[in-house]
Amino acid sequence: MDCEKFIEEQIAQIKETVGQEKVINALSGGVDSSVVTVLGHRALGDQLRTVFVDDALMRESEPEQVVKIFADMGITVDLVDAQEEFLSALSGLTDPEEKRNAVTETFYSKVFGRLVKESGAKFLFQGTILTDIEETVAGIKRQHNILAQLGIDPEAEYGYTVLEPLKTLRKDGVRQVAKALGLPEEVAQRIPFPGPGLATRIVGQVTPERLETVRKATVIVEEELSDSGAFQYMAVLLNDKATGIRDNKREFAQIIVVRCIESVDARTATATQLSWEKLNCICERITQIKGINRCLYDLTPKPPATVEYI
Ligand code: XMP
């Protein structure tokens, strides 16, 4: 694929479609939305407002790191603190689908909907790629074109049109364009992280304390497995407790599951054969986290398991 040609064509097309209107996009730090952000800013400069919504479900320092990566490229990203709104929408929920819906609705119907209205934007960039469209058509995924699924017609509701400059590319093409645009390796090769963030890695209630626990475990798993070459790796907090012994006292504490998978497109996956030494090292570090006394490694392939836990 000729990346330079793709970039030139998209920039020309964006300029022509948008004219002098204002545009907005939400950046997650993932490779798709990052590429859209850089393409958009190359084409439109300050006509494009890029926001990063802090939904309280991000990994350690993720909001600040993403803002910094783009600042280093001369692109301003507005960090919007919506933590309270997401936490209160999730409060008391334990059902996986209800938790996912709470995150999606809070993002689109409340936080981002409000930002779009305030911005006066006539266009909105979305990082939809070809695989998203194919999987939505096949009924595998439900995340593409989420507004339509929520019964919202963006033009009628908010007066904006959705633009999807990456809809002809697959993931490997997006990664190539990311490199050609000068995005750092950590963005171009970033492992997948789901839209509903750490909420997909907490079974049971999502509270600030439980988020903090899974966030600490995630730091350890990512540090230990970043050179594993695996497709994806994560820590999951279960909704259960087990007995253990600490400082010669019995305690009843929480359980973290480590998941590390080999996959091509996340449609199927198998557990990575990590070395016993590596697993022991992860276990030792994770059980030092306050409130955790067991660490398990998940061997289950997809199917029958999914990658995430909710
Ligand atoms: P599952 O859990 O469905 O995950 O086997 C397959 C792949 O998709 C990612 N994933 C998501 N990505 N929004 C996303 O952008 C989501 O709601 C979402 N749910 C799962 C998951 O991390 C894995 O790579």
py3Dmol code that shows the C-alpha trace and the ligand (Angstrom):
import py3Dmol

protein = """\
ATOM      1  CA  MET A   1       0.000   0.000   0.000  1.00  0.00           C
ATOM      2  CA  ASP A   2       1.200   3.513  -0.872  1.00  0.00           C
ATOM      3  CA  CYS A   3       0.834   5.329   2.452  1.00  0.00           C
ATOM      4  CA  GLU A   4       1.956   8.730   1.169  1.00  0.00           C
ATOM      5  CA  LYS A   5      -0.667   8.615  -1.572  1.00  0.00           C
ATOM      6  CA  PHE A   6      -3.371   7.565   0.906  1.00  0.00           C
ATOM      7  CA  ILE A   7      -2.425  10.427   3.242  1.00  0.00           C
ATOM      8  CA  GLU A   8      -2.411  13.010   0.423  1.00  0.00           C
ATOM      9  CA  GLU A   9      -5.762  11.838  -0.924  1.00  0.00           C
ATOM     10  CA  GLN A  10      -7.425  11.826   2.469  1.00  0.00           C
ATOM     11  CA  ILE A  11      -6.134  15.283   3.363  1.00  0.00           C
ATOM     12  CA  ALA A  12      -7.406  16.675   0.045  1.00  0.00           C
ATOM     13  CA  GLN A  13     -10.757  15.002   0.508  1.00  0.00           C
ATOM     14  CA  ILE A  14     -11.154  16.191   4.095  1.00  0.00           C
ATOM     15  CA  LYS A  15     -10.378  19.772   3.051  1.00  0.00           C
ATOM     16  CA  GLU A  16     -12.868  19.630   0.214  1.00  0.00           C
ATOM     17  CA  THR A  17     -15.680  18.087   2.293  1.00  0.00           C
ATOM     18  CA  VAL A  18     -15.251  20.289   5.338  1.00  0.00           C
ATOM     19  CA  GLY A  19     -14.586  23.684   3.767  1.00  0.00           C
ATOM     20  CA  GLN A  20     -14.555  26.311   6.525  1.00  0.00           C
ATOM     21  CA  GLU A  21     -16.745  24.389   8.987  1.00  0.00           C
ATOM     22  CA  LYS A  22     -15.686  23.279  12.449  1.00  0.00           C
ATOM     23  CA  VAL A  23     -14.882  19.627  13.123  1.00  0.00           C
ATOM     24  CA  ILE A  24     -14.552  17.618  16.333  1.00  0.00           C
ATOM     25  CA  ASN A  25     -13.153  14.201  17.172  1.00  0.00           C
ATOM     26  CA  ALA A  26     -12.647  12.083  20.254  1.00  0.00           C
ATOM     27  CA  LEU A  27      -9.204  10.599  20.674  1.00  0.00           C
ATOM     28  CA  SER A  28      -8.754   7.433  22.724  1.00  0.00           C
ATOM     29  CA  GLY A  29      -5.027   6.981  22.154  1.00  0.00           C
ATOM     30  CA  GLY A  30      -5.649   3.838  20.118  1.00  0.00           C
ATOM     31  CA  VAL A  31      -4.062   3.644  16.688  1.00  0.00           C
ATOM     32  CA  ASP A  32      -7.283   4.304  14.722  1.00  0.00           C
ATOM     33  CA  SER A  33      -8.350   7.471  16.497  1.00  0.00           C
ATOM     34  CA  SER A  34      -4.717   8.643  16.643  1.00  0.00           C
ATOM     35  CA  VAL A  35      -4.316   8.371  12.865  1.00  0.00           C
ATOM     36  CA  VAL A  36      -7.608  10.207  12.315  1.00  0.00           C
ATOM     37  CA  THR A  37      -6.445  12.955  14.672  1.00  0.00           C
ATOM     38  CA  VAL A  38      -3.149  13.512  12.838  1.00  0.00           C
ATOM     39  CA  LEU A  39      -4.756  13.356   9.378  1.00  0.00           C
ATOM     40  CA  GLY A  40      -7.456  15.768  10.522  1.00  0.00           C
ATOM     41  CA  HIS A  41      -4.992  18.259  11.971  1.00  0.00           C
ATOM     42  CA  ARG A  42      -2.790  18.103   8.868  1.00  0.00           C
ATOM     43  CA  ALA A  43      -5.833  18.897   6.745  1.00  0.00           C
ATOM     44  CA  LEU A  44      -7.612  21.389   8.985  1.00  0.00           C
ATOM     45  CA  GLY A  45      -5.293  22.755  11.667  1.00  0.00           C
ATOM     46  CA  ASP A  46      -7.283  24.647  14.303  1.00  0.00           C
ATOM     47  CA  GLN A  47     -10.603  23.992  12.579  1.00  0.00           C
ATOM     48  CA  LEU A  48     -10.435  20.574  14.249  1.00  0.00           C
ATOM     49  CA  ARG A  49     -10.981  20.257  17.980  1.00  0.00           C
ATOM     50  CA  THR A  50      -9.703  16.986  19.432  1.00  0.00           C
ATOM     51  CA  VAL A  51     -10.926  15.889  22.851  1.00  0.00           C
ATOM     52  CA  PHE A  52      -9.774  13.093  25.108  1.00  0.00           C
ATOM     53  CA  VAL A  53     -12.503  12.108  27.547  1.00  0.00           C
ATOM     54  CA  ASP A  54     -11.174  10.866  30.873  1.00  0.00           C
ATOM     55  CA  ASP A  55     -13.866   8.349  31.809  1.00  0.00           C
ATOM     56  CA  ALA A  56     -12.043   7.041  34.926  1.00  0.00           C
ATOM     57  CA  LEU A  57     -11.636   3.688  33.123  1.00  0.00           C
ATOM     58  CA  MET A  58      -8.186   4.331  31.658  1.00  0.00           C
ATOM     59  CA  ARG A  59      -4.892   2.768  32.575  1.00  0.00           C
ATOM     60  CA  GLU A  60      -2.299   4.435  34.825  1.00  0.00           C
ATOM     61  CA  SER A  61      -1.399   7.950  33.545  1.00  0.00           C
ATOM     62  CA  GLU A  62      -2.988   7.163  30.171  1.00  0.00           C
ATOM     63  CA  PRO A  63      -4.845  10.493  29.701  1.00  0.00           C
ATOM     64  CA  GLU A  64      -1.711  12.562  30.409  1.00  0.00           C
ATOM     65  CA  GLN A  65       0.497  10.325  28.248  1.00  0.00           C
ATOM     66  CA  VAL A  66      -1.831  10.580  25.248  1.00  0.00           C
ATOM     67  CA  VAL A  67      -2.089  14.360  25.560  1.00  0.00           C
ATOM     68  CA  LYS A  68       1.708  14.577  25.745  1.00  0.00           C
ATOM     69  CA  ILE A  69       2.335  12.385  22.684  1.00  0.00           C
ATOM     70  CA  PHE A  70       0.173  14.727  20.617  1.00  0.00           C
ATOM     71  CA  ALA A  71       1.563  17.886  22.198  1.00  0.00           C
ATOM     72  CA  ASP A  72       5.001  16.666  21.104  1.00  0.00           C
ATOM     73  CA  MET A  73       3.625  16.515  17.559  1.00  0.00           C
ATOM     74  CA  GLY A  74       2.273  20.068  17.839  1.00  0.00           C
ATOM     75  CA  ILE A  75      -1.351  18.952  18.237  1.00  0.00           C
ATOM     76  CA  THR A  76      -3.452  20.266  21.129  1.00  0.00           C
ATOM     77  CA  VAL A  77      -5.776  17.722  22.719  1.00  0.00           C
ATOM     78  CA  ASP A  78      -8.378  18.934  25.227  1.00  0.00           C
ATOM     79  CA  LEU A  79      -8.492  16.643  28.229  1.00  0.00           C
ATOM     80  CA  VAL A  80     -12.087  16.500  29.478  1.00  0.00           C
ATOM     81  CA  ASP A  81     -12.572  15.199  33.000  1.00  0.00           C
ATOM     82  CA  ALA A  82     -15.818  13.195  32.991  1.00  0.00           C
ATOM     83  CA  GLN A  83     -14.792  10.690  35.665  1.00  0.00           C
ATOM     84  CA  GLU A  84     -17.682  11.449  38.009  1.00  0.00           C
ATOM     85  CA  GLU A  85     -20.295  11.066  35.299  1.00  0.00           C
ATOM     86  CA  PHE A  86     -19.027   7.632  34.257  1.00  0.00           C
ATOM     87  CA  LEU A  87     -18.554   6.396  37.816  1.00  0.00           C
ATOM     88  CA  SER A  88     -22.045   7.417  38.798  1.00  0.00           C
ATOM     89  CA  ALA A  89     -23.527   5.792  35.655  1.00  0.00           C
ATOM     90  CA  LEU A  90     -21.721   2.557  36.579  1.00  0.00           C
ATOM     91  CA  SER A  91     -22.530   2.733  40.266  1.00  0.00           C
ATOM     92  CA  GLY A  92     -24.348  -0.351  41.546  1.00  0.00           C
ATOM     93  CA  LEU A  93     -24.273  -2.182  38.193  1.00  0.00           C
ATOM     94  CA  THR A  94     -22.993  -5.750  37.980  1.00  0.00           C
ATOM     95  CA  ASP A  95     -24.566  -7.102  34.781  1.00  0.00           C
ATOM     96  CA  PRO A  96     -21.965  -7.036  31.956  1.00  0.00           C
ATOM     97  CA  GLU A  97     -24.268  -5.655  29.283  1.00  0.00           C
ATOM     98  CA  GLU A  98     -25.720  -3.043  31.621  1.00  0.00           C
ATOM     99  CA  LYS A  99     -22.181  -1.920  32.471  1.00  0.00           C
ATOM    100  CA  ARG A 100     -21.215  -1.691  28.785  1.00  0.00           C
ATOM    101  CA  ASN A 101     -24.414   0.214  27.978  1.00  0.00           C
ATOM    102  CA  ALA A 102     -23.825   2.628  30.842  1.00  0.00           C
ATOM    103  CA  VAL A 103     -20.365   3.495  29.463  1.00  0.00           C
ATOM    104  CA  THR A 104     -21.565   3.814  25.857  1.00  0.00           C
ATOM    105  CA  GLU A 105     -24.594   5.922  26.701  1.00  0.00           C
ATOM    106  CA  THR A 106     -22.672   8.187  29.046  1.00  0.00           C
ATOM    107  CA  PHE A 107     -20.071   8.744  26.360  1.00  0.00           C
ATOM    108  CA  TYR A 108     -22.302   9.380  23.346  1.00  0.00           C
ATOM    109  CA  SER A 109     -25.563  10.664  24.773  1.00  0.00           C
ATOM    110  CA  LYS A 110     -24.108  12.735  27.585  1.00  0.00           C
ATOM    111  CA  VAL A 111     -20.448  13.714  27.543  1.00  0.00           C
ATOM    112  CA  PHE A 112     -19.492  13.665  23.864  1.00  0.00           C
ATOM    113  CA  GLY A 113     -22.978  14.755  22.766  1.00  0.00           C
ATOM    114  CA  ARG A 114     -22.585  17.833  24.977  1.00  0.00           C
ATOM    115  CA  LEU A 115     -19.076  18.561  23.691  1.00  0.00           C
ATOM    116  CA  VAL A 116     -20.238  18.323  20.076  1.00  0.00           C
ATOM    117  CA  LYS A 117     -23.131  20.715  20.715  1.00  0.00           C
ATOM    118  CA  GLU A 118     -20.894  23.205  22.517  1.00  0.00           C
ATOM    119  CA  SER A 119     -18.273  23.084  19.778  1.00  0.00           C
ATOM    120  CA  GLY A 120     -20.695  24.013  17.011  1.00  0.00           C
ATOM    121  CA  ALA A 121     -19.016  21.367  14.821  1.00  0.00           C
ATOM    122  CA  LYS A 122     -20.697  20.388  11.570  1.00  0.00           C
ATOM    123  CA  PHE A 123     -18.529  17.313  11.089  1.00  0.00           C
ATOM    124  CA  LEU A 124     -17.244  14.607  13.351  1.00  0.00           C
ATOM    125  CA  PHE A 125     -14.332  12.289  12.601  1.00  0.00           C
ATOM    126  CA  GLN A 126     -14.580   8.664  13.583  1.00  0.00           C
ATOM    127  CA  GLY A 127     -11.775   6.087  13.341  1.00  0.00           C
ATOM    128  CA  THR A 128     -13.954   3.342  11.845  1.00  0.00           C
ATOM    129  CA  ILE A 129     -11.911   0.810   9.860  1.00  0.00           C
ATOM    130  CA  LEU A 130     -12.982  -1.735   7.252  1.00  0.00           C
ATOM    131  CA  THR A 131     -12.990  -4.628   9.742  1.00  0.00           C
ATOM    132  CA  ASP A 132     -15.416  -2.720  12.013  1.00  0.00           C
ATOM    133  CA  ILE A 133     -17.835  -2.308   9.116  1.00  0.00           C
ATOM    134  CA  GLU A 134     -17.516  -5.941   8.031  1.00  0.00           C
ATOM    135  CA  GLU A 135     -18.003  -7.234  11.564  1.00  0.00           C
ATOM    136  CA  THR A 136     -20.999  -4.977  12.136  1.00  0.00           C
ATOM    137  CA  VAL A 137     -22.599  -6.150   8.892  1.00  0.00           C
ATOM    138  CA  ALA A 138     -21.902  -9.779   9.882  1.00  0.00           C
ATOM    139  CA  GLY A 139     -23.468  -9.158  13.304  1.00  0.00           C
ATOM    140  CA  ILE A 140     -20.229  -9.958  15.160  1.00  0.00           C
ATOM    141  CA  LYS A 141     -19.650  -6.532  16.612  1.00  0.00           C
ATOM    142  CA  ARG A 142     -22.028  -3.981  17.921  1.00  0.00           C
ATOM    143  CA  GLN A 143     -19.672  -1.074  18.399  1.00  0.00           C
ATOM    144  CA  HIS A 144     -19.587   0.379  14.888  1.00  0.00           C
ATOM    145  CA  ASN A 145     -21.894   3.283  14.172  1.00  0.00           C
ATOM    146  CA  ILE A 146     -23.022   3.219  17.729  1.00  0.00           C
ATOM    147  CA  LEU A 147     -25.140   6.340  17.418  1.00  0.00           C
ATOM    148  CA  ALA A 148     -27.496   4.669  14.931  1.00  0.00           C
ATOM    149  CA  GLN A 149     -27.758   1.730  17.315  1.00  0.00           C
ATOM    150  CA  LEU A 150     -28.718   4.095  20.117  1.00  0.00           C
ATOM    151  CA  GLY A 151     -31.483   5.409  17.877  1.00  0.00           C
ATOM    152  CA  ILE A 152     -29.662   8.706  17.339  1.00  0.00           C
ATOM    153  CA  ASP A 153     -29.458  10.253  13.902  1.00  0.00           C
ATOM    154  CA  PRO A 154     -26.476  12.596  14.266  1.00  0.00           C
ATOM    155  CA  GLU A 155     -27.616  14.964  11.544  1.00  0.00           C
ATOM    156  CA  ALA A 156     -31.136  15.354  12.936  1.00  0.00           C
ATOM    157  CA  GLU A 157     -30.084  15.277  16.604  1.00  0.00           C
ATOM    158  CA  TYR A 158     -26.915  17.322  16.647  1.00  0.00           C
ATOM    159  CA  GLY A 159     -26.661  18.714  13.138  1.00  0.00           C
ATOM    160  CA  TYR A 160     -23.348  17.062  12.278  1.00  0.00           C
ATOM    161  CA  THR A 161     -22.137  14.567   9.711  1.00  0.00           C
ATOM    162  CA  VAL A 162     -19.822  11.650  10.536  1.00  0.00           C
ATOM    163  CA  LEU A 163     -16.643  11.339   8.444  1.00  0.00           C
ATOM    164  CA  GLU A 164     -14.692   8.063   8.456  1.00  0.00           C
ATOM    165  CA  PRO A 165     -11.372   8.566   6.625  1.00  0.00           C
ATOM    166  CA  LEU A 166     -10.027   5.078   7.530  1.00  0.00           C
ATOM    167  CA  LYS A 167     -12.990   3.037   6.376  1.00  0.00           C
ATOM    168  CA  THR A 168     -11.061   1.446   3.489  1.00  0.00           C
ATOM    169  CA  LEU A 169      -8.160   0.254   5.668  1.00  0.00           C
ATOM    170  CA  ARG A 170      -7.554  -2.778   7.841  1.00  0.00           C
ATOM    171  CA  LYS A 171      -5.531  -2.663  11.057  1.00  0.00           C
ATOM    172  CA  ASP A 172      -2.178  -3.377   9.391  1.00  0.00           C
ATOM    173  CA  GLY A 173      -2.833  -0.560   6.897  1.00  0.00           C
ATOM    174  CA  VAL A 174      -3.710   1.834   9.724  1.00  0.00           C
ATOM    175  CA  ARG A 175      -0.460   0.927  11.505  1.00  0.00           C
ATOM    176  CA  GLN A 176       1.519   1.630   8.315  1.00  0.00           C
ATOM    177  CA  VAL A 177      -0.191   5.010   7.886  1.00  0.00           C
ATOM    178  CA  ALA A 178       0.470   5.752  11.569  1.00  0.00           C
ATOM    179  CA  LYS A 179       4.201   5.269  10.978  1.00  0.00           C
ATOM    180  CA  ALA A 180       4.141   7.294   7.776  1.00  0.00           C
ATOM    181  CA  LEU A 181       2.443  10.144   9.683  1.00  0.00           C
ATOM    182  CA  GLY A 182       5.255  10.091  12.246  1.00  0.00           C
ATOM    183  CA  LEU A 183       3.244   8.710  15.141  1.00  0.00           C
ATOM    184  CA  PRO A 184       5.561   7.089  17.704  1.00  0.00           C
ATOM    185  CA  GLU A 185       5.969   3.319  17.797  1.00  0.00           C
ATOM    186  CA  GLU A 186       4.051   3.109  21.092  1.00  0.00           C
ATOM    187  CA  VAL A 187       0.948   4.352  19.253  1.00  0.00           C
ATOM    188  CA  ALA A 188       1.499   2.571  15.912  1.00  0.00           C
ATOM    189  CA  GLN A 189       2.033  -0.795  17.627  1.00  0.00           C
ATOM    190  CA  ARG A 190      -0.237  -0.323  20.636  1.00  0.00           C
ATOM    191  CA  ILE A 191      -2.031  -3.429  21.879  1.00  0.00           C
ATOM    192  CA  PRO A 192      -5.832  -3.306  21.683  1.00  0.00           C
ATOM    193  CA  PHE A 193      -7.600  -1.658  24.605  1.00  0.00           C
ATOM    194  CA  PRO A 194     -11.400  -1.774  24.609  1.00  0.00           C
ATOM    195  CA  GLY A 195     -13.630   1.302  24.455  1.00  0.00           C
ATOM    196  CA  PRO A 196     -15.235   0.618  27.854  1.00  0.00           C
ATOM    197  CA  GLY A 197     -11.687   0.412  29.260  1.00  0.00           C
ATOM    198  CA  LEU A 198     -10.978  -1.214  32.595  1.00  0.00           C
ATOM    199  CA  ALA A 199     -14.725  -1.722  33.127  1.00  0.00           C
ATOM    200  CA  THR A 200     -14.393  -4.790  30.855  1.00  0.00           C
ATOM    201  CA  ARG A 201     -11.771  -6.144  33.273  1.00  0.00           C
ATOM    202  CA  ILE A 202     -13.743  -5.875  36.484  1.00  0.00           C
ATOM    203  CA  VAL A 203     -16.308  -8.570  37.168  1.00  0.00           C
ATOM    204  CA  GLY A 204     -18.959  -7.126  39.478  1.00  0.00           C
ATOM    205  CA  GLN A 205     -19.184  -3.520  40.622  1.00  0.00           C
ATOM    206  CA  VAL A 206     -16.911  -0.849  39.179  1.00  0.00           C
ATOM    207  CA  THR A 207     -15.854   1.415  42.048  1.00  0.00           C
ATOM    208  CA  PRO A 208     -12.893   3.809  42.331  1.00  0.00           C
ATOM    209  CA  GLU A 209     -11.193   1.365  44.736  1.00  0.00           C
ATOM    210  CA  ARG A 210     -11.671  -1.647  42.460  1.00  0.00           C
ATOM    211  CA  LEU A 211     -10.471   0.399  39.474  1.00  0.00           C
ATOM    212  CA  GLU A 212      -7.352   1.328  41.410  1.00  0.00           C
ATOM    213  CA  THR A 213      -6.676  -2.350  42.145  1.00  0.00           C
ATOM    214  CA  VAL A 214      -7.049  -3.512  38.546  1.00  0.00           C
ATOM    215  CA  ARG A 215      -5.040  -0.493  37.356  1.00  0.00           C
ATOM    216  CA  LYS A 216      -2.096  -1.453  39.582  1.00  0.00           C
ATOM    217  CA  ALA A 217      -2.257  -5.050  38.352  1.00  0.00           C
ATOM    218  CA  THR A 218      -2.410  -3.801  34.751  1.00  0.00           C
ATOM    219  CA  VAL A 219       0.821  -1.830  35.217  1.00  0.00           C
ATOM    220  CA  ILE A 220       2.571  -5.019  36.353  1.00  0.00           C
ATOM    221  CA  VAL A 221       1.159  -7.205  33.566  1.00  0.00           C
ATOM    222  CA  GLU A 222       2.053  -4.645  30.888  1.00  0.00           C
ATOM    223  CA  GLU A 223       5.577  -4.186  32.250  1.00  0.00           C
ATOM    224  CA  GLU A 224       6.194  -7.922  32.424  1.00  0.00           C
ATOM    225  CA  LEU A 225       4.631  -8.843  29.082  1.00  0.00           C
ATOM    226  CA  SER A 226       5.417  -5.911  26.792  1.00  0.00           C
ATOM    227  CA  ASP A 227       8.257  -7.896  25.210  1.00  0.00           C
ATOM    228  CA  SER A 228       6.248 -11.138  24.960  1.00  0.00           C
ATOM    229  CA  GLY A 229       5.155 -10.464  21.382  1.00  0.00           C
ATOM    230  CA  ALA A 230       1.638 -11.519  22.412  1.00  0.00           C
ATOM    231  CA  PHE A 231      -1.420 -10.031  20.716  1.00  0.00           C
ATOM    232  CA  GLN A 232      -2.919  -8.717  23.967  1.00  0.00           C
ATOM    233  CA  TYR A 233      -2.376  -9.030  27.714  1.00  0.00           C
ATOM    234  CA  MET A 234      -4.335  -7.801  30.675  1.00  0.00           C
ATOM    235  CA  ALA A 235      -5.249  -8.095  34.343  1.00  0.00           C
ATOM    236  CA  VAL A 236      -8.804  -8.822  35.458  1.00  0.00           C
ATOM    237  CA  LEU A 237     -10.350  -8.384  38.896  1.00  0.00           C
ATOM    238  CA  LEU A 238     -12.815 -11.120  39.834  1.00  0.00           C
ATOM    239  CA  ASN A 239     -15.920 -10.599  41.934  1.00  0.00           C
ATOM    240  CA  ASP A 240     -14.923 -13.165  44.495  1.00  0.00           C
ATOM    241  CA  LYS A 241     -12.610 -13.603  47.442  1.00  0.00           C
ATOM    242  CA  ALA A 242     -10.423 -16.388  48.747  1.00  0.00           C
ATOM    243  CA  THR A 243      -8.692 -17.161  51.991  1.00  0.00           C
ATOM    244  CA  GLY A 244      -4.977 -16.533  52.316  1.00  0.00           C
ATOM    245  CA  ILE A 245      -2.286 -15.883  54.892  1.00  0.00           C
ATOM    246  CA  ARG A 246      -0.394 -12.636  55.272  1.00  0.00           C
ATOM    247  CA  ASP A 247       1.846 -11.673  58.194  1.00  0.00           C
ATOM    248  CA  ASN A 248       0.830 -14.940  59.889  1.00  0.00           C
ATOM    249  CA  LYS A 249      -2.825 -13.928  59.828  1.00  0.00           C
ATOM    250  CA  ARG A 250      -5.647 -15.385  57.799  1.00  0.00           C
ATOM    251  CA  GLU A 251      -7.230 -12.937  55.413  1.00  0.00           C
ATOM    252  CA  PHE A 252     -10.049 -13.037  52.907  1.00  0.00           C
ATOM    253  CA  ALA A 253      -8.884 -11.122  49.845  1.00  0.00           C
ATOM    254  CA  GLN A 254      -9.512 -10.537  46.139  1.00  0.00           C
ATOM    255  CA  ILE A 255      -8.354 -12.455  43.073  1.00  0.00           C
ATOM    256  CA  ILE A 256      -6.624 -11.171  39.935  1.00  0.00           C
ATOM    257  CA  VAL A 257      -6.604 -13.149  36.697  1.00  0.00           C
ATOM    258  CA  VAL A 258      -3.808 -12.590  34.170  1.00  0.00           C
ATOM    259  CA  ARG A 259      -4.768 -13.112  30.542  1.00  0.00           C
ATOM    260  CA  CYS A 260      -2.283 -13.146  27.667  1.00  0.00           C
ATOM    261  CA  ILE A 261      -3.326 -14.266  24.200  1.00  0.00           C
ATOM    262  CA  GLU A 262      -2.095 -15.116  20.737  1.00  0.00           C
ATOM    263  CA  SER A 263      -4.446 -13.973  17.978  1.00  0.00           C
ATOM    264  CA  VAL A 264      -4.536 -12.469  14.510  1.00  0.00           C
ATOM    265  CA  ASP A 265      -7.751 -10.466  14.681  1.00  0.00           C
ATOM    266  CA  ALA A 266      -9.206 -11.229  18.150  1.00  0.00           C
ATOM    267  CA  ARG A 267     -11.987 -13.301  16.599  1.00  0.00           C
ATOM    268  CA  THR A 268     -10.300 -16.419  17.938  1.00  0.00           C
ATOM    269  CA  ALA A 269      -7.454 -16.618  20.445  1.00  0.00           C
ATOM    270  CA  THR A 270      -5.320 -19.034  22.425  1.00  0.00           C
ATOM    271  CA  ALA A 271      -3.463 -18.485  25.683  1.00  0.00           C
ATOM    272  CA  THR A 272       0.237 -17.660  25.293  1.00  0.00           C
ATOM    273  CA  GLN A 273       2.622 -20.329  26.608  1.00  0.00           C
ATOM    274  CA  LEU A 274       4.448 -18.128  29.093  1.00  0.00           C
ATOM    275  CA  SER A 275       7.394 -19.519  30.991  1.00  0.00           C
ATOM    276  CA  TRP A 276       6.868 -20.741  34.541  1.00  0.00           C
ATOM    277  CA  GLU A 277       9.484 -18.222  35.642  1.00  0.00           C
ATOM    278  CA  LYS A 278       7.612 -15.323  34.065  1.00  0.00           C
ATOM    279  CA  LEU A 279       4.293 -16.466  35.531  1.00  0.00           C
ATOM    280  CA  ASN A 280       5.845 -16.759  38.987  1.00  0.00           C
ATOM    281  CA  CYS A 281       7.340 -13.317  38.722  1.00  0.00           C
ATOM    282  CA  ILE A 282       3.971 -11.790  37.749  1.00  0.00           C
ATOM    283  CA  CYS A 283       2.222 -13.703  40.538  1.00  0.00           C
ATOM    284  CA  GLU A 284       4.706 -12.501  43.116  1.00  0.00           C
ATOM    285  CA  ARG A 285       4.315  -8.860  42.123  1.00  0.00           C
ATOM    286  CA  ILE A 286       0.531  -8.948  41.811  1.00  0.00           C
ATOM    287  CA  THR A 287      -0.007 -10.546  45.207  1.00  0.00           C
ATOM    288  CA  GLN A 288       1.888  -7.626  46.745  1.00  0.00           C
ATOM    289  CA  ILE A 289      -0.991  -5.318  45.742  1.00  0.00           C
ATOM    290  CA  LYS A 290      -3.114  -4.414  48.754  1.00  0.00           C
ATOM    291  CA  GLY A 291      -6.259  -6.530  48.914  1.00  0.00           C
ATOM    292  CA  ILE A 292      -5.034  -9.222  46.486  1.00  0.00           C
ATOM    293  CA  ASN A 293      -3.926 -12.612  47.732  1.00  0.00           C
ATOM    294  CA  ARG A 294      -4.314 -14.783  44.639  1.00  0.00           C
ATOM    295  CA  CYS A 295      -3.187 -14.508  41.057  1.00  0.00           C
ATOM    296  CA  LEU A 296      -4.425 -16.932  38.385  1.00  0.00           C
ATOM    297  CA  TYR A 297      -3.416 -17.442  34.742  1.00  0.00           C
ATOM    298  CA  ASP A 298      -6.280 -17.957  32.291  1.00  0.00           C
ATOM    299  CA  LEU A 299      -5.682 -20.813  29.825  1.00  0.00           C
ATOM    300  CA  THR A 300      -9.034 -20.581  28.079  1.00  0.00           C
ATOM    301  CA  PRO A 301      -9.076 -20.107  24.314  1.00  0.00           C
ATOM    302  CA  LYS A 302     -11.646 -17.973  22.467  1.00  0.00           C
ATOM    303  CA  PRO A 303     -14.108 -19.598  21.950  1.00  0.00           C
ATOM    304  CA  PRO A 304     -15.526 -20.569  24.370  1.00  0.00           C
ATOM    305  CA  ALA A 305     -14.146 -17.588  26.344  1.00  0.00           C
ATOM    306  CA  THR A 306     -14.053 -14.046  25.013  1.00  0.00           C
ATOM    307  CA  VAL A 307     -10.894 -11.981  25.342  1.00  0.00           C
ATOM    308  CA  GLU A 308     -12.352  -9.536  27.870  1.00  0.00           C
ATOM    309  CA  TYR A 309     -14.332 -10.606  30.959  1.00  0.00           C
ATOM    310  CA  ILE A 310     -17.461  -8.548  30.401  1.00  0.00           C
TER     311      ILE A 310
END
"""
ligand_1 = """\
24
XMP
P -13.839 -9.995 23.075
O -13.863 -9.759 24.555
O -15.150 -9.654 22.416
O -12.763 -8.986 22.484
O -13.390 -11.370 22.709
C -12.266 -9.025 21.167
C -11.336 -7.856 20.970
O -12.072 -6.632 20.966
C -11.669 -5.820 22.048
N -12.915 -5.256 22.606
C -13.367 -4.012 22.340
N -12.830 -3.009 21.615
N -14.683 -1.654 22.175
C -13.493 -1.824 21.554
O -13.015 -0.885 20.921
C -15.284 -2.618 22.907
O -16.365 -2.442 23.458
C -14.566 -3.861 22.991
N -14.846 -5.030 23.626
C -13.806 -5.869 23.369
C -10.938 -6.722 23.015
O -9.996 -6.011 23.797
C -10.309 -7.713 22.076
O -9.123 -7.203 21.494
"""
view = py3Dmol.view(width=600, height=400)
view.addModel(protein, "pdb")
view.setStyle({"model": 0}, {"cartoon": {"style": "trace"}})
view.addModel(ligand_1, "xyz")
view.setStyle({"model": 1}, {"stick": {}})
view.zoomTo()
view.show()
